Amino acid sequence: MSINDLPVLSALRTKMQWHQERQRVLSENVSNSDTPNFRPRDLVEPKFDKTGATTGSMGTLAMTVTSASHMTPSGAVSSFDQNKNAGFETRPAGNAVNLEEEMMKSANNQMDYAAVTSLYSKSLHLLKTAIGKG
């Protein structure tokens, strides 16, 4: 078994990739803050079981719905979470991006990413120490 096969490290890598993709989505929301009829999006956070494996269809190759206008096939999971409060502050042009909220999400995402990367690197260092290579 290689180090890459450990469930904990695999879960941490999945979480880091999710944070990277979420940062991209949040930056698209901010960059489209003046685009008429633009609705902010967010990603659904992956769920993990006790072994560190993703639950649901996050770990399998299932069809995903990337837009609210797509038809949902049976068993499909949406990778995007349409903001339920998006209509609360919709401007006359139809844009529903709240810059303050998006920047708060972005800052929280950056802090969570830093925590996960720190945990990942410390876990690798601990394993290397345990096998005598650190």
C-alpha positions as CSV (number, residue, x, y, z in Angstrom):
1,M,0.0,0.0,0.0
2,S,1.5,3.3,-1.0
3,I,1.1,6.5,1.0
4,N,-1.3,7.8,-1.7
5,D,-3.7,5.0,-1.0
6,L,-4.3,5.9,2.7
7,P,-8.0,7.0,3.1
8,V,-7.2,10.0,5.3
9,L,-4.7,11.4,2.8
10,S,-7.1,10.7,0.0
11,A,-9.9,12.6,1.8
12,L,-7.6,15.5,2.5
13,R,-6.6,15.6,-1.2
14,T,-10.3,15.6,-2.2
15,K,-11.0,18.4,0.2
16,M,-8.1,20.5,-1.2
17,Q,-9.3,20.0,-4.8
18,W,-12.8,21.0,-3.7
19,H,-11.5,24.2,-2.1
20,Q,-9.5,25.0,-5.2
21,E,-12.6,24.6,-7.4
22,R,-14.8,26.5,-5.0
23,Q,-12.4,29.4,-5.1
24,R,-12.7,29.4,-8.9
25,V,-16.5,29.4,-8.7
26,L,-16.5,32.2,-6.0
27,S,-14.2,34.3,-8.1
28,E,-16.5,33.9,-11.1
29,N,-19.4,35.2,-8.9
30,V,-17.3,38.3,-8.0
31,S,-16.2,38.9,-11.6
32,N,-19.8,38.7,-12.8
33,S,-21.2,41.0,-10.1
34,D,-22.2,43.6,-12.8
35,T,-23.5,41.0,-15.4
36,P,-27.3,41.4,-15.9
37,N,-29.3,38.4,-14.8
38,F,-26.3,36.6,-13.3
39,R,-27.1,34.3,-10.3
40,P,-24.2,33.4,-7.9
41,R,-23.3,29.7,-7.6
42,D,-21.5,27.7,-5.0
43,L,-20.3,24.1,-4.8
44,V,-21.8,21.4,-2.7
45,E,-19.3,20.3,-0.1
46,P,-18.2,16.6,-0.3
47,K,-19.3,14.3,2.5
48,F,-17.0,11.7,3.9
49,D,-17.8,8.5,5.8
50,K,-15.8,7.1,8.8
51,T,-13.2,5.6,6.5
52,G,-12.5,8.8,4.7
53,A,-14.2,7.7,1.5
54,T,-16.6,10.1,-0.2
55,T,-20.3,9.3,0.3
56,G,-23.0,9.6,-2.3
57,S,-21.9,10.0,-5.9
58,M,-19.0,12.4,-5.3
59,G,-16.5,9.6,-5.6
60,T,-18.1,7.9,-8.6
61,L,-18.5,8.9,-12.2
62,A,-22.2,9.8,-12.0
63,M,-23.8,12.4,-14.2
64,T,-23.9,15.8,-12.6
65,V,-26.2,18.8,-13.1
66,T,-24.1,21.9,-13.7
67,S,-27.0,24.3,-14.3
68,A,-30.4,24.7,-12.9
69,S,-31.8,24.5,-16.4
70,H,-30.5,21.0,-17.0
71,M,-32.8,18.0,-16.7
72,T,-31.9,15.8,-13.7
73,P,-31.4,12.2,-14.5
74,S,-32.2,9.6,-11.8
75,G,-29.4,9.3,-9.3
76,A,-27.7,12.5,-10.5
77,V,-26.3,15.0,-8.0
78,S,-25.9,18.6,-8.7
79,S,-22.3,19.8,-8.3
80,F,-23.5,23.4,-7.9
81,D,-25.6,24.8,-5.1
82,Q,-27.8,27.5,-6.4
83,N,-27.9,30.2,-3.7
84,K,-31.3,30.0,-2.0
85,N,-31.0,33.6,-0.9
86,A,-30.0,34.8,-4.4
87,G,-33.3,36.5,-5.0
88,F,-33.2,38.4,-1.7
89,E,-30.9,41.2,-3.0
90,T,-31.5,41.1,-6.7
91,R,-30.8,44.4,-8.4
92,P,-33.0,45.9,-11.1
93,A,-30.8,44.4,-13.8
94,G,-31.5,40.9,-12.4
95,N,-28.0,40.4,-10.9
96,A,-28.1,38.7,-7.5
97,V,-24.4,38.8,-6.5
98,N,-23.8,40.2,-3.0
99,L,-20.1,41.1,-3.1
100,E,-19.8,41.2,0.7
101,E,-21.1,37.7,1.0
102,E,-19.0,36.4,-1.8
103,M,-15.8,37.9,-0.3
104,M,-16.7,36.4,3.1
105,K,-17.1,33.0,1.5
106,S,-13.8,33.4,-0.4
107,A,-11.9,34.4,2.8
108,N,-13.5,31.4,4.7
109,N,-12.5,29.1,1.8
110,Q,-8.9,30.3,1.9
111,M,-8.7,29.7,5.6
112,D,-10.2,26.3,5.3
113,Y,-7.8,25.4,2.4
114,A,-4.8,26.6,4.5
115,A,-6.0,24.4,7.4
116,V,-6.4,21.3,5.1
117,T,-3.0,21.8,3.4
118,S,-1.3,22.2,6.8
119,L,-3.0,19.0,8.1
120,Y,-2.0,17.2,4.9
121,S,1.7,18.2,5.1
122,K,1.9,17.4,8.8
123,S,0.4,14.0,8.1
124,L,2.9,13.3,5.4
125,H,5.7,14.4,7.7
126,L,4.5,12.1,10.5
127,L,4.3,9.2,8.1
128,K,7.8,9.8,6.8
129,T,9.1,10.1,10.4
130,A,7.4,6.8,11.3
131,I,9.1,4.9,8.4
132,G,12.4,6.6,9.1
133,K,12.7,8.8,6.0
134,G,12.0,12.2,7.7
